[in-house]
Amino acid sequence: MINVEKRDKVDIVSFTVIKINALITDEIREEINRLSGTSNSKIIINLKGVEYIDSSGFSCLLSIMRSVRNNYGIIKFVNPEPGVLELLNMLHLDTVFHIFNDL
């Protein structure tokens, strides 16, 4: 469900599922907590292929963002699908997350 690729000193997290919901949020949290366990971690969340994120998914993303930032790390979100980007905008999370169209 979750893939992690290391490029230079950046961890790129991508998903093999089209929905981020309560079924995978625990796995996402565990993986991001593992990656951000050290200070100054750099993490990119690649949302390519993720067509839907429910409230538990957004809660998870907010939680991991706070966790990474509390460890003086950087987290960015890239490649959101149009439906996910629309939800991010509607919920005003585009002002909270650092979102980019591509890597």
MARDRENZA-554947 format. One record per atom (N, C-alpha, C): residue number from 1; x negated, y, z; atom name. Coordinates in nm, 4 decimals, always signed. Last residue first. Layout:
# MARDRENZA-554947
+-----+----------+----------+----------+------+
|  nr |        u |        v |        w | atom |
+-----+----------+----------+----------+------+
| NUM |        X |        Y |        Z |   CA |
...
+-----+----------+----------+----------+------+
***
This chain:
# MARDRENZA-554947
+-----+----------+----------+----------+------+
|  nr |        u |        v |        w | atom |
+-----+----------+----------+----------+------+
| 103 |  -0.7200 |  +1.6573 |  -0.8882 |    N |
| 103 |  -0.8459 |  +1.6507 |  -0.8145 |   CA |
| 103 |  -0.9410 |  +1.7556 |  -0.8680 |    C |
| 102 |  -0.4256 |  +1.8719 |  -0.9223 |    N |
| 102 |  -0.5120 |  +1.7582 |  -0.9556 |   CA |
| 102 |  -0.6394 |  +1.7637 |  -0.8729 |    C |
| 101 |  -0.2683 |  +2.0647 |  -0.7958 |    N |
| 101 |  -0.2108 |  +1.9844 |  -0.9040 |   CA |
| 101 |  -0.2950 |  +1.8639 |  -0.9417 |    C |
| 100 |  -0.2656 |  +2.0836 |  -0.4367 |    N |
| 100 |  -0.3281 |  +2.1119 |  -0.5655 |   CA |
| 100 |  -0.2705 |  +2.0182 |  -0.6708 |    C |
|  99 |  -0.1978 |  +2.2203 |  -0.1203 |    N |
|  99 |  -0.1514 |  +2.1344 |  -0.2289 |   CA |
|  99 |  -0.2136 |  +2.1806 |  -0.3602 |    C |
|  98 |  -0.2226 |  +2.2228 |  +0.2076 |    N |
|  98 |  -0.3023 |  +2.2707 |  +0.0947 |   CA |
|  98 |  -0.2740 |  +2.1742 |  -0.0199 |    C |
|  97 |  +0.0789 |  +2.2773 |  +0.3950 |    N |
|  97 |  -0.0196 |  +2.1880 |  +0.3344 |   CA |
|  97 |  -0.0986 |  +2.2627 |  +0.2271 |    C |
|  96 |  +0.2324 |  +2.5095 |  +0.4430 |    N |
|  96 |  +0.1619 |  +2.4421 |  +0.5527 |   CA |
|  96 |  +0.0490 |  +2.3554 |  +0.4983 |    C |
|  95 |  +0.3672 |  +2.5909 |  +0.2270 |    N |
|  95 |  +0.2949 |  +2.6951 |  +0.3001 |   CA |
|  95 |  +0.2113 |  +2.6368 |  +0.4138 |    C |
|  94 |  +0.4962 |  +2.3694 |  +0.1470 |    N |
|  94 |  +0.3919 |  +2.4184 |  +0.0568 |   CA |
|  94 |  +0.3124 |  +2.5317 |  +0.1207 |    C |
|  93 |  +0.7001 |  +2.3374 |  +0.3143 |    N |
|  93 |  +0.5754 |  +2.2716 |  +0.3542 |   CA |
|  93 |  +0.4612 |  +2.3088 |  +0.2602 |    C |
|  92 |  +0.9534 |  +2.4272 |  +0.2672 |    N |
|  92 |  +0.8494 |  +2.5273 |  +0.2926 |   CA |
|  92 |  +0.7203 |  +2.4644 |  +0.3447 |    C |
|  91 |  +1.1328 |  +2.2525 |  +0.1716 |    N |
|  91 |  +1.1089 |  +2.2467 |  +0.3156 |   CA |
|  91 |  +1.0037 |  +2.3482 |  +0.3613 |    C |
|  90 |  +1.1087 |  +2.3109 |  -0.0992 |    N |
|  90 |  +1.2370 |  +2.3324 |  -0.0335 |   CA |
|  90 |  +1.2223 |  +2.3362 |  +0.1187 |    C |
|  89 |  +0.8443 |  +2.2267 |  -0.1504 |    N |
|  89 |  +0.8816 |  +2.3678 |  -0.1639 |   CA |
|  89 |  +1.0096 |  +2.3988 |  -0.0868 |    C |
|  88 |  +0.8698 |  +1.9515 |  -0.1054 |    N |
|  88 |  +0.7710 |  +2.0294 |  -0.0302 |   CA |
|  88 |  +0.8053 |  +2.1783 |  -0.0334 |    C |
|  87 |  +1.0635 |  +1.8890 |  -0.3019 |    N |
|  87 |  +1.0937 |  +1.8725 |  -0.1592 |   CA |
|  87 |  +0.9977 |  +1.9542 |  -0.0727 |    C |
|  86 |  +0.9110 |  +1.9462 |  -0.5324 |    N |
|  86 |  +1.0358 |  +2.0188 |  -0.5073 |   CA |
|  86 |  +1.0759 |  +2.0089 |  -0.3600 |    C |
|  85 |  +0.7117 |  +1.7554 |  -0.5051 |    N |
|  85 |  +0.6757 |  +1.8975 |  -0.4999 |   CA |
|  85 |  +0.7991 |  +1.9831 |  -0.4719 |    C |
|  84 |  +0.8662 |  +1.5275 |  -0.5441 |    N |
|  84 |  +0.8003 |  +1.5483 |  -0.4144 |   CA |
|  84 |  +0.7619 |  +1.6951 |  -0.3992 |    C |
|  83 |  +0.9420 |  +1.5639 |  -0.8117 |    N |
|  83 |  +1.0432 |  +1.5514 |  -0.7067 |   CA |
|  83 |  +0.9865 |  +1.5763 |  -0.5681 |    C |
|  82 |  +0.6859 |  +1.5743 |  -0.9490 |    N |
|  82 |  +0.7796 |  +1.6872 |  -0.9477 |   CA |
|  82 |  +0.8846 |  +1.6806 |  -0.8363 |    C |
|  81 |  +0.4167 |  +1.4455 |  -0.7428 |    N |
|  81 |  +0.5146 |  +1.4274 |  -0.8499 |   CA |
|  81 |  +0.6175 |  +1.5406 |  -0.8401 |    C |
|  80 |  +0.1070 |  +1.5952 |  -0.6590 |    N |
|  80 |  +0.2442 |  +1.5612 |  -0.6201 |   CA |
|  80 |  +0.3334 |  +1.5464 |  -0.7435 |    C |
|  79 |  -0.1871 |  +1.6081 |  -0.6732 |    N |
|  79 |  -0.1050 |  +1.5338 |  -0.7691 |   CA |
|  79 |  +0.0367 |  +1.5022 |  -0.7231 |    C |
|  78 |  -0.3008 |  +1.6308 |  -0.3298 |    N |
|  78 |  -0.3122 |  +1.6530 |  -0.4739 |   CA |
|  78 |  -0.2118 |  +1.5670 |  -0.5503 |    C |
|  77 |  -0.3848 |  +1.7865 |  -0.0277 |    N |
|  77 |  -0.2892 |  +1.7008 |  -0.0969 |   CA |
|  77 |  -0.2940 |  +1.7344 |  -0.2454 |    C |
|  76 |  -0.6462 |  +1.7785 |  +0.2168 |    N |
|  76 |  -0.5779 |  +1.8418 |  +0.1045 |   CA |
|  76 |  -0.4893 |  +1.7384 |  +0.0372 |    C |
|  75 |  -0.8161 |  +1.8475 |  +0.5125 |    N |
|  75 |  -0.7251 |  +1.7569 |  +0.4432 |   CA |
|  75 |  -0.6517 |  +1.8355 |  +0.3359 |    C |
|  74 |  -1.1038 |  +1.8559 |  +0.7091 |    N |
|  74 |  -1.0294 |  +1.9199 |  +0.6008 |   CA |
|  74 |  -0.9417 |  +1.8139 |  +0.5361 |    C |
|  73 |  -1.1747 |  +1.8742 |  +1.0653 |    N |
|  73 |  -1.1807 |  +1.8182 |  +0.9313 |   CA |
|  73 |  -1.0973 |  +1.8986 |  +0.8330 |    C |
|  72 |  -1.1726 |  +1.9196 |  +1.3354 |    N |
|  72 |  -1.2485 |  +2.0109 |  +1.2495 |   CA |
|  72 |  -1.2694 |  +1.9546 |  +1.1096 |    C |
|  71 |  -0.9911 |  +1.7672 |  +1.4605 |    N |
|  71 |  -1.1280 |  +1.7148 |  +1.4593 |   CA |
|  71 |  -1.2174 |  +1.7972 |  +1.3665 |    C |
|  70 |  -0.7625 |  +1.9037 |  +1.4003 |    N |
|  70 |  -0.8085 |  +1.9079 |  +1.5395 |   CA |
|  70 |  -0.9497 |  +1.8533 |  +1.5541 |    C |
|  69 |  -0.7296 |  +1.8269 |  +1.1331 |    N |
|  69 |  -0.7728 |  +1.9642 |  +1.1637 |   CA |
|  69 |  -0.8223 |  +1.9778 |  +1.3070 |    C |
|  68 |  -0.6405 |  +1.5623 |  +1.1710 |    N |
|  68 |  -0.7637 |  +1.5897 |  +1.0960 |   CA |
|  68 |  -0.8167 |  +1.7284 |  +1.1313 |    C |
|  67 |  -0.4025 |  +1.6100 |  +1.3162 |    N |
|  67 |  -0.5088 |  +1.5258 |  +1.3708 |   CA |
|  67 |  -0.6424 |  +1.5548 |  +1.3028 |    C |
|  66 |  -0.2492 |  +1.7614 |  +1.1371 |    N |
|  66 |  -0.2907 |  +1.8189 |  +1.2666 |   CA |
|  66 |  -0.4082 |  +1.7413 |  +1.3256 |    C |
|  65 |  -0.2188 |  +1.5669 |  +0.9356 |    N |
|  65 |  -0.2835 |  +1.6942 |  +0.9061 |   CA |
|  65 |  -0.3337 |  +1.7596 |  +1.0348 |    C |
|  64 |  -0.0775 |  +1.3703 |  +1.0657 |    N |
|  64 |  -0.2160 |  +1.3410 |  +1.0264 |   CA |
|  64 |  -0.2906 |  +1.4690 |  +0.9911 |    C |
|  63 |  +0.1661 |  +1.5116 |  +1.1051 |    N |
|  63 |  +0.0899 |  +1.4589 |  +1.2185 |   CA |
|  63 |  -0.0557 |  +1.4332 |  +1.1808 |    C |
|  62 |  +0.2524 |  +1.5591 |  +0.8442 |    N |
|  62 |  +0.2246 |  +1.6717 |  +0.9342 |   CA |
|  62 |  +0.1369 |  +1.6284 |  +1.0509 |    C |
|  61 |  +0.2862 |  +1.2930 |  +0.7602 |    N |
|  61 |  +0.1885 |  +1.3788 |  +0.6928 |   CA |
|  61 |  +0.1526 |  +1.5006 |  +0.7775 |    C |
|  60 |  +0.4924 |  +1.2116 |  +0.9371 |    N |
|  60 |  +0.3625 |  +1.1441 |  +0.9378 |   CA |
|  60 |  +0.2556 |  +1.2335 |  +0.8750 |    C |
|  59 |  +0.6981 |  +1.3785 |  +0.8515 |    N |
|  59 |  +0.6510 |  +1.3858 |  +0.9902 |   CA |
|  59 |  +0.5124 |  +1.3241 |  +1.0028 |    C |
|  58 |  +0.7309 |  +1.2814 |  +0.5935 |    N |
|  58 |  +0.6838 |  +1.4186 |  +0.6134 |   CA |
|  58 |  +0.6306 |  +1.4383 |  +0.7547 |    C |
|  57 |  +0.8219 |  +1.0215 |  +0.6613 |    N |
|  57 |  +0.7004 |  +1.0400 |  +0.5826 |   CA |
|  57 |  +0.6432 |  +1.1795 |  +0.5985 |    C |
|  56 |  +1.0584 |  +1.0752 |  +0.7899 |    N |
|  56 |  +0.9513 |  +1.0104 |  +0.8669 |   CA |
|  56 |  +0.8179 |  +1.0219 |  +0.7935 |    C |
|  55 |  +1.2027 |  +1.1885 |  +0.5764 |    N |
|  55 |  +1.1675 |  +1.2707 |  +0.6927 |   CA |
|  55 |  +1.0573 |  +1.2074 |  +0.7766 |    C |
|  54 |  +1.0493 |  +1.0554 |  +0.2702 |    N |
|  54 |  +1.1612 |  +1.0839 |  +0.3604 |   CA |
|  54 |  +1.1116 |  +1.1607 |  +0.4828 |    C |
|  53 |  +0.9500 |  +1.1099 |  -0.0533 |    N |
|  53 |  +0.9009 |  +1.1086 |  +0.0843 |   CA |
|  53 |  +1.0197 |  +1.1428 |  +0.1730 |    C |
|  52 |  +0.9054 |  +0.9792 |  -0.3798 |    N |
|  52 |  +0.9964 |  +1.0202 |  -0.2727 |   CA |
|  52 |  +0.9259 |  +1.0113 |  -0.1383 |    C |
|  51 |  +0.7126 |  +0.9044 |  -0.5590 |    N |
|  51 |  +0.8291 |  +0.9755 |  -0.6109 |   CA |
|  51 |  +0.9210 |  +1.0287 |  -0.5021 |    C |
|  50 |  +0.3847 |  +0.8757 |  -0.6112 |    N |
|  50 |  +0.4801 |  +0.8787 |  -0.4992 |   CA |
|  50 |  +0.5970 |  +0.9667 |  -0.5422 |    C |
|  49 |  +0.2184 |  +0.9176 |  -0.8252 |    N |
|  49 |  +0.2998 |  +0.7960 |  -0.8245 |   CA |
|  49 |  +0.3994 |  +0.7881 |  -0.7104 |    C |
|  48 |  -0.0104 |  +1.1016 |  -0.6391 |    N |
|  48 |  +0.0283 |  +1.0565 |  -0.7735 |   CA |
|  48 |  +0.1037 |  +0.9237 |  -0.7631 |    C |
|  47 |  -0.1087 |  +1.2049 |  -0.4072 |    N |
|  47 |  +0.0334 |  +1.1693 |  -0.4096 |   CA |
|  47 |  +0.0814 |  +1.1234 |  -0.5474 |    C |
|  46 |  -0.3892 |  +1.1697 |  -0.2295 |    N |
|  46 |  -0.3455 |  +1.1704 |  -0.3686 |   CA |
|  46 |  -0.2015 |  +1.1181 |  -0.3744 |    C |
|  45 |  -0.5390 |  +1.3475 |  +0.0054 |    N |
|  45 |  -0.4241 |  +1.2588 |  -0.0066 |   CA |
|  45 |  -0.3712 |  +1.2735 |  -0.1491 |    C |
|  44 |  -0.8680 |  +1.3675 |  +0.1029 |    N |
|  44 |  -0.7731 |  +1.4081 |  -0.0002 |   CA |
|  44 |  -0.6632 |  +1.3028 |  -0.0041 |    C |
|  43 |  -1.0723 |  +1.4735 |  +0.3660 |    N |
|  43 |  -0.9761 |  +1.3755 |  +0.3177 |   CA |
|  43 |  -0.8865 |  +1.4397 |  +0.2127 |    C |
|  42 |  -1.3552 |  +1.4887 |  +0.5500 |    N |
|  42 |  -1.2915 |  +1.5503 |  +0.4337 |   CA |
|  42 |  -1.2027 |  +1.4447 |  +0.3701 |    C |
|  41 |  -1.4494 |  +1.5528 |  +0.8898 |    N |
|  41 |  -1.4117 |  +1.4612 |  +0.7826 |   CA |
|  41 |  -1.3423 |  +1.5394 |  +0.6714 |    C |
|  40 |  -1.5472 |  +1.6884 |  +1.1168 |    N |
|  40 |  -1.5762 |  +1.7395 |  +0.9831 |   CA |
|  40 |  -1.5454 |  +1.6416 |  +0.8701 |    C |
|  39 |  -1.5953 |  +1.4139 |  +1.3432 |    N |
|  39 |  -1.5746 |  +1.5558 |  +1.3131 |   CA |
|  39 |  -1.6090 |  +1.5849 |  +1.1683 |    C |
|  38 |  -1.4341 |  +1.0960 |  +1.3014 |    N |
|  38 |  -1.5528 |  +1.1782 |  +1.3222 |   CA |
|  38 |  -1.5211 |  +1.3226 |  +1.2861 |    C |
|  37 |  -1.1869 |  +0.9949 |  +1.2391 |    N |
|  37 |  -1.2405 |  +0.9722 |  +1.3728 |   CA |
|  37 |  -1.3647 |  +1.0521 |  +1.4037 |    C |
|  36 |  -1.0586 |  +0.9943 |  +1.0012 |    N |
|  36 |  -1.0844 |  +1.1249 |  +1.0631 |   CA |
|  36 |  -1.1410 |  +1.1122 |  +1.2035 |    C |
|  35 |  -1.0231 |  +0.7273 |  +0.9356 |    N |
|  35 |  -1.1072 |  +0.8118 |  +0.8503 |   CA |
|  35 |  -1.1463 |  +0.9424 |  +0.9180 |    C |
|  34 |  -0.8484 |  +0.6457 |  +1.1382 |    N |
|  34 |  -0.9781 |  +0.5794 |  +1.1229 |   CA |
|  34 |  -1.0738 |  +0.6687 |  +1.0436 |    C |
|  33 |  -0.6324 |  +0.8107 |  +1.0812 |    N |
|  33 |  -0.7004 |  +0.8242 |  +1.2106 |   CA |
|  33 |  -0.8374 |  +0.7586 |  +1.2065 |    C |
|  32 |  -0.5628 |  +0.7040 |  +0.8327 |    N |
|  32 |  -0.6129 |  +0.8413 |  +0.8405 |   CA |
|  32 |  -0.6842 |  +0.8647 |  +0.9731 |    C |
|  31 |  -0.4790 |  +0.4446 |  +0.9129 |    N |
|  31 |  -0.5881 |  +0.4623 |  +0.8169 |   CA |
|  31 |  -0.6468 |  +0.6030 |  +0.8259 |    C |
|  30 |  -0.2686 |  +0.4992 |  +1.0925 |    N |
|  30 |  -0.3856 |  +0.4211 |  +1.1349 |   CA |
|  30 |  -0.5039 |  +0.4459 |  +1.0431 |    C |
|  29 |  -0.0883 |  +0.6412 |  +0.9244 |    N |
|  29 |  -0.1476 |  +0.7041 |  +1.0441 |   CA |
|  29 |  -0.2750 |  +0.6317 |  +1.0869 |    C |
|  28 |  -0.0249 |  +0.4387 |  +0.7376 |    N |
|  28 |  -0.0880 |  +0.5637 |  +0.6943 |   CA |
|  28 |  -0.1580 |  +0.6301 |  +0.8121 |    C |
|  27 |  +0.0992 |  +0.2501 |  +0.9017 |    N |
|  27 |  -0.0225 |  +0.2132 |  +0.8290 |   CA |
|  27 |  -0.0982 |  +0.3384 |  +0.7828 |    C |
|  26 |  +0.3219 |  +0.3981 |  +0.9834 |    N |
|  26 |  +0.2243 |  +0.3506 |  +1.0827 |   CA |
|  26 |  +0.0919 |  +0.3157 |  +1.0165 |    C |
|  25 |  +0.4597 |  +0.4413 |  +0.7402 |    N |
|  25 |  +0.3975 |  +0.5540 |  +0.8116 |   CA |
|  25 |  +0.2962 |  +0.5096 |  +0.9164 |    C |
|  24 |  +0.5958 |  +0.2465 |  +0.5989 |    N |
|  24 |  +0.4494 |  +0.2522 |  +0.5846 |   CA |
|  24 |  +0.3825 |  +0.3630 |  +0.6654 |    C |
|  23 |  +0.8652 |  +0.2592 |  +0.6647 |    N |
|  23 |  +0.8038 |  +0.1274 |  +0.6484 |   CA |
|  23 |  +0.6517 |  +0.1333 |  +0.6404 |    C |
|  22 |  +0.9498 |  +0.5218 |  +0.6601 |    N |
|  22 |  +0.9207 |  +0.4607 |  +0.7903 |   CA |
|  22 |  +0.8513 |  +0.3254 |  +0.7780 |    C |
|  21 |  +0.7871 |  +0.6236 |  +0.3507 |    N |
|  21 |  +0.8977 |  +0.6215 |  +0.4464 |   CA |
|  21 |  +0.8549 |  +0.5481 |  +0.5724 |    C |
|  20 |  +0.7150 |  +0.7078 |  +0.0443 |    N |
|  20 |  +0.6520 |  +0.7147 |  +0.1760 |   CA |
|  20 |  +0.7662 |  +0.7298 |  +0.2751 |    C |
|  19 |  +0.7436 |  +0.5244 |  -0.2535 |    N |
|  19 |  +0.8116 |  +0.5942 |  -0.1444 |   CA |
|  19 |  +0.7245 |  +0.5939 |  -0.0196 |    C |
|  18 |  +0.5967 |  +0.3794 |  -0.4268 |    N |
|  18 |  +0.6573 |  +0.5005 |  -0.4813 |   CA |
|  18 |  +0.7311 |  +0.5809 |  -0.3746 |    C |
|  17 |  +0.2665 |  +0.2510 |  -0.3520 |    N |
|  17 |  +0.4120 |  +0.2504 |  -0.3357 |   CA |
|  17 |  +0.4678 |  +0.3803 |  -0.3935 |    C |
|  16 |  +0.0027 |  +0.2722 |  -0.3412 |    N |
|  16 |  +0.0532 |  +0.1810 |  -0.4432 |   CA |
|  16 |  +0.2045 |  +0.1677 |  -0.4331 |    C |
|  15 |  -0.1790 |  +0.5783 |  -0.2928 |    N |
|  15 |  -0.0748 |  +0.4841 |  -0.2538 |   CA |
|  15 |  -0.0341 |  +0.3967 |  -0.3715 |    C |
|  14 |  -0.4960 |  +0.7046 |  -0.1720 |    N |
|  14 |  -0.3866 |  +0.6964 |  -0.2684 |   CA |
|  14 |  -0.2937 |  +0.5827 |  -0.2286 |    C |
|  13 |  -0.7401 |  +0.9135 |  -0.0457 |    N |
|  13 |  -0.6375 |  +0.8164 |  -0.0089 |   CA |
|  13 |  -0.5286 |  +0.8207 |  -0.1151 |    C |
|  12 |  -1.0725 |  +0.9667 |  -0.0493 |    N |
|  12 |  -0.9525 |  +0.9904 |  -0.1291 |   CA |
|  12 |  -0.8549 |  +0.8771 |  -0.1018 |    C |
|  11 |  -1.3128 |  +1.1223 |  +0.1417 |    N |
|  11 |  -1.2271 |  +1.0039 |  +0.1346 |   CA |
|  11 |  -1.1006 |  +1.0408 |  +0.0581 |    C |
|  10 |  -1.6262 |  +1.2554 |  +0.0590 |    N |
|  10 |  -1.4819 |  +1.2776 |  +0.0637 |   CA |
|  10 |  -1.4093 |  +1.1440 |  +0.0525 |    C |
|   9 |  -1.8892 |  +1.2683 |  +0.0013 |    N |
|   9 |  -1.8542 |  +1.2606 |  +0.1437 |   CA |
|   9 |  -1.7047 |  +1.2815 |  +0.1647 |    C |
|   8 |  -1.8718 |  +1.0917 |  -0.2872 |    N |
|   8 |  -1.9646 |  +1.1746 |  -0.2110 |   CA |
|   8 |  -1.9290 |  +1.1609 |  -0.0630 |    C |
|   7 |  -1.5822 |  +0.9301 |  -0.2458 |    N |
|   7 |  -1.6582 |  +1.0031 |  -0.3477 |   CA |
|   7 |  -1.7426 |  +1.1059 |  -0.2751 |    C |
|   6 |  -1.4166 |  +0.6371 |  -0.1680 |    N |
|   6 |  -1.5137 |  +0.7350 |  -0.1167 |   CA |
|   6 |  -1.5862 |  +0.7969 |  -0.2354 |    C |
|   5 |  -1.0803 |  +0.5510 |  -0.1501 |    N |
|   5 |  -1.1994 |  +0.5566 |  -0.2332 |   CA |
|   5 |  -1.2893 |  +0.6658 |  -0.1773 |    C |
|   4 |  -0.8283 |  +0.3479 |  -0.0350 |    N |
|   4 |  -0.9221 |  +0.4544 |  +0.0019 |   CA |
|   4 |  -1.0453 |  +0.4413 |  -0.0858 |    C |
|   3 |  -0.4826 |  +0.2790 |  -0.0639 |    N |
|   3 |  -0.6183 |  +0.2588 |  -0.1140 |   CA |
|   3 |  -0.7039 |  +0.3766 |  -0.0704 |    C |
|   2 |  -0.2018 |  +0.1194 |  +0.0652 |    N |
|   2 |  -0.2906 |  +0.2350 |  +0.0744 |   CA |
|   2 |  -0.4282 |  +0.1950 |  +0.0218 |    C |
|   1 |  -0.0801 |  -0.1192 |  +0.0000 |    N |
|   1 |  +0.0000 |  +0.0000 |  +0.0000 |   CA |
|   1 |  -0.0848 |  +0.1262 |  +0.0000 |    C |
+-----+----------+----------+----------+------+
***
